[in-house]
Amino acid sequence: MERVTTPNALLRGAPADHYILRVVGDALAPEFKDGDFLVLLRESRGEAGDLVLARIGDVVTIHRLEADGSCEGIVVGLMRRYDKS
């Protein structure tokens, strides 16, 4: 586990209502890159157009909701390490 400090400007509400996930791989490219940190707000419901953490069976993925629906969190921020290459 890695400790990551999140700027308050990326949060919506109390810090304890958020968590961070690291993107692994390039399945979410080009929007997100391997190693990016996503800031998620703990929510069980999202609205159409929200980018959410969704569980489909045993698979957890980031998905844009087409209609209001259930989720495990809503993406509210992105942190990326700058790489000049």
Buried (B, 14 or more C-beta within 10 A) or exposed (E): EEEEEBEEEBBEEEEEBBBBBEBEEEEBEEEBBEEBBBBBBBBEEBEEEBBBBBEEEEEEEBBEBEEEBEBBBBBBBBBEEEEEE
